[in-house]
Amino acid sequence: MDKLKLIKTIVVIITFMLVFGSLMLLTVIYKKARPAPQQHKEISLEQPMGSTIENMVAVGDNLAVLIKNGGEADRIIIYSPNTGQKSLTINL
């Protein structure tokens, strides 16, 4: 009778380990298959103090940003979100 209890206990433990291991494996696969969330980063257009963004327009894959004030003439900055850098500055 004791041998039967031992076998039942071993079967229960192995079954638990199989179910738990399967769930862990599925969790790892799910986390790796899911796309990583995009990290929001702070950018700087490197404009003087007092500059204000008046308007933004999407131009293809870039952003055209109209900047006024700041002790300089009005200007349009073409910013590329893909590279995170200014592509071009147009002084008006």
N, C-alpha and C positions, 0 to 999 in steps of 0.2 A: 504494500500500500504506500509506503514511503517513497518507493521509486516512482510511482505514478504521480505523486504530488510534485516530486522534483522535476519530472518531465513536463508536467503542466506549467510549472513556474518558469522553466526555461523557455517553453513555447510562448508564454505571455511576454516575457522579457524580450525575446527575439522579435516578436510581432511589434511590440512598442518601438524597438529600435528601428525596424524597417519603416514603419509609418513616420516616425520622427525624422529619420534620415531622408526619406522621400520629400517631406515637407520642406526641410532645409535646402535640399537640392533645387526644388522648384522655386523657392524664395531667391536663391542666388541667381538662377537663370533669369527670373523675372527682373531682378534689379539690373543685371547686365544688359538685358534686351531693351530696357526702357531708356529713351534718350535722356541725357543729362540735362538738368535745367540750365538755362542760360544765366550766366553771371552778369549782373548789371554792374558796370564799372563807371566811375566818375571820369568825365572827360573835361578838358579845358581847351577853349578856342584861343587862349593866350591873348586876350584883349585887355586894353587898359581899364583901370577902375572907372566906373561911371558909364561904361558901355551898356547898351540895352539891346536885346533881341526884339526887333519889331515884327519880323515875319519869318516863317520857314516854309519852304516848298520842296517837295520831292521831285528830283530831276533824274530819272532813270534809277540807278542804284545809289545815287548821292543825294545829299540834302543841300539846298541853297539857303543860307541864313543871312538875312538882312540885318546888319548891326548899325546902330546910330549912336551918336554922342561919344563920350570918352576922350574928348580932346582931339579927335581925328575926324577926317571926312567920313561920310557915310560909306559903307563898304558891304560887299557881298562875299561871304566865305562859302566855298564849296567844300563840304565835309563828306568824307567817305566812311560810313558806319562799318563797312567790311574791314577796313584797315585801321580805323580809329584815328585817322590823321586828316589834317587839312590838305586838300588837293590844290586849291587855288584861292587867291584873294583878289577881288576886283574892287578897286577904289572908284567911287562915284564922284 
